[in-house]
Structure formats: C-alpha cells, structure tokens
C-alpha cells in the first residue's frame, strides 16, 4: 500500500477574502518583477467566458484574456473536457519529444492550418513560451545561413529572454543589461498614426518600403547581410500597428531574393485574432518560420515553430526543452483550433472588429482624447492624446501616457480589464476572447465611456 503523505498548508479560504489581503501577501511572496497586479489590483476567484470574478465578488469584463492566450475565453467547457479526458486516459502529462496518439493528431491538425495545408512545413516543439520559440527561430536561422545578423523593427516585442529581448524594440527592459545579442539591426516599422519618417500616408509606406530594400541592396549600408528578418504582421505590445500589405509583401520578396529567412512572430496575432488564421495572411505571403504560442495551446503553455522543410537544418538534440511535450496543452490546443475553424470564428471576428472600430470612431468624435483607433479583428488599439496641445506637421497630437494610465485605472473601477502598450504606454489595447458576443462588446463600450467620464473627460 502506498503511504499517503499529508502536507499542511494555509488554505486560501482561511484568509480574509479581500483583494488587498491577497495582494499584500503576493507582494511579500513575489519579486518586484510582477507587473499586472500593479495595474489590475485584484485576486481572481473564478472566471467564465469573458467574465472574471474577484474574491470580493466583483465582476469584470475581461478584454485582456491572458494577453490573447485565451482565444475561447475562460474555462470553455470543451477545453475543460479535453483536460479531463487526458487525465482519465492514462497518458503521461509530459513526454519530452516522444510522440503519443494525441500529439500525432495535434501535429497533423496544426500543420493543416499552415500555408498550403502545411505540405511544405514541419513543426518544432520548443518549450512553454513564445520567447522560447523565438530563441529557437533565431538560432535556426543562423545555423541555416551561416550568418549572424538579425534585422528587427522599432516597436517590436518578441519576448524577454536574452536573444528575444535583443530583437525587442522597447528600451526599458534593456536598461543595465549588458552584452545584448550582437549584430541586431533595427529598422523603422510603419505606423498608421505616427509615421517614423515624418511623412505619413501612402508616401510614408512607400518610403519605408524603399528604405528596407535599399538597406539590403546597398553595398555600403554598413549592415552585413543578415541571417533573418523577424517581425510581427501586427505589432501588439508596440501599440497595435498593422503592417501595410505593400510593405510586408516587399519584405518577403527582398528576403527571398537574398536568401534571408523571414520569421513571422504570430504569438499574439495568430489563430483568428486579426480575422485571419494568421496575421501575415492579410498580405498573402508565406514566411520561412512561423512562431506560434499563446492561443495554440488553448490556454496552457505551448510554443511551436512552423518551419519550411528546406530550412530544417537541425541535427538531433541541437535544440531541446524539457516541457516541449505538454500533453494537456496539446489537448486544449487541438480543441481550441478545431472550434476556431469549425465555427468560422475568423469571419465573426472580422465583422465584430469592423463594427467595434466604427463605434470607437463615433466615440472619438465626442472625445478628442482618442487620437487614433486602429487594428484588425479583435486586436484593437486606442491611442490616447493631448488634443489641447499643438499638432505636429502630420496632424498628430502628442501622446498622453498619463491619461492612458488613468483611463486603465478608471476602466478597472468600472469593471473593465484591458491592457496598455505603445510608446509611453499611450495605447489602450483590446484582446478579448474571440467568442465575445455583440452584447458584451456593447457592454465594453458603455464601460469604456464611463471610464472616460470618470477620468473627468467631458464630451464635445
């Protein structure tokens, strides 16, 4: 008979059920690196769909959804059933890179969703996070090409591990971190509201397109031919900036001509978030390496690369990761992917995104602090500005990160959870469950306007 060992722990239910109590204990237990509890001060008791309930029984409409991880929202019944099925099946929970019938089915289905039904691609399971997958993609590109340089873009976010941080645009987390990965060249990424060249419009896009091509072709650019170009087809943390189709298509053309691998980071924008299965599909291109995480695991940790077979230069064991065989995540991921496809969720997301941007544009007319509304599908950014200050030569008002932070706070007080991003944190970002209803989007609009009023902003 196996001895049963009883471990005595302090039950959370024995604590005073207040957010402040749990937050104070979290501050005692955890490092200063924690971030979300500082902006969203709650302790979660339960969640269902797009709704979160805290320990004080307050309800919140969740437009963060695990930073886009929870494509089907919280605790979707089919996702929960898939977990229970694995637990009762006798499958091991982790298998390294050994296969199982479940992994076989997941792999086959995921490949079928890639360009050309995945016939030219193979999969690499890298580990639990998107940053792990980015690291593997960068390493593989260097191995394939024999070159060491990487081109990334201003405003990019690819993760916080050493190589991923090196190709991330945000300077704040790089402070006091010496010896970042060498030969990373940043280039300007198009911005629908704040053109980095100060031109704006189609002219700005054409100039940026020319700038990239010229850098690669110019024998005196000072930049050696890189192993890879890495980018997001819609920048998320960088402020919800969709890449113009013309620009993205030219980058694909130039990289192909020069034997440079194109890595598309679809960690946040992938799996119907933008109204297409992958955000790069809006430009009709095929990347050499697709980075997938977040929604691909159906809410559980999983990260996968889709690699063009001709670039699969790995030798056995040359890139590993203990948790790359997460069976529960493959079960929840498979369930999620099937629902997204079978229910035509991408079409629903496209329609809702256009409707919501239209409603936000109407709101913008009454509240000029909304400087710009942009995004694709249910990946939407609302840039907050100072409309009482002078416009720049392109007609853009100065960014207002302080008001954006206040609005996030007022949204929280109104029962609405959303995230900020972009330069100076001036962009309020929406990443709700892709199954959010039209009625719930209406509730979002009501709560958001209440937050504007709560911040002392009067409609015009």
Secondary structure as UniProt FT lines:
FT   HELIX           12..14
FT   HELIX           19..29
FT   TURN            32..33
FT   HELIX           36..39
FT   STRAND          44..49
FT   STRAND          51..54
FT   TURN            55..56
FT   STRAND          59..62
FT   HELIX           65..68
FT   TURN            71..72
FT   HELIX           77..89
FT   TURN            96..97
FT   HELIX           101..113
FT   HELIX           115..118
FT   TURN            119..120
FT   STRAND          121..127
FT   HELIX           130..145
FT   STRAND          150..153
FT   TURN            154..155
FT   HELIX           162..166
FT   HELIX           172..174
FT   TURN            175..176
FT   STRAND          184..187
FT   TURN            196..197
FT   HELIX           201..217
FT   TURN            219..220
FT   STRAND          228..231
FT   STRAND          234..235
FT   TURN            236..239
FT   STRAND          241..242
FT   HELIX           245..257
FT   TURN            258..259
FT   STRAND          261..265
FT   TURN            267..274
FT   HELIX           279..283
FT   STRAND          289..292
FT   HELIX           294..297
FT   TURN            298..299
FT   STRAND          303..308
FT   HELIX           309..311
FT   TURN            316..317
FT   HELIX           322..325
FT   HELIX           327..342
FT   TURN            343..344
FT   HELIX           345..366
FT   TURN            368..369
FT   STRAND          370..376
FT   TURN            377..378
FT   STRAND          379..385
FT   TURN            387..388
FT   TURN            393..394
FT   HELIX           401..413
FT   TURN            414..415
FT   STRAND          416..417
FT   STRAND          419..421
FT   HELIX           423..425
FT   STRAND          427..430
FT   TURN            434..435
FT   HELIX           438..454
FT   TURN            455..456
//
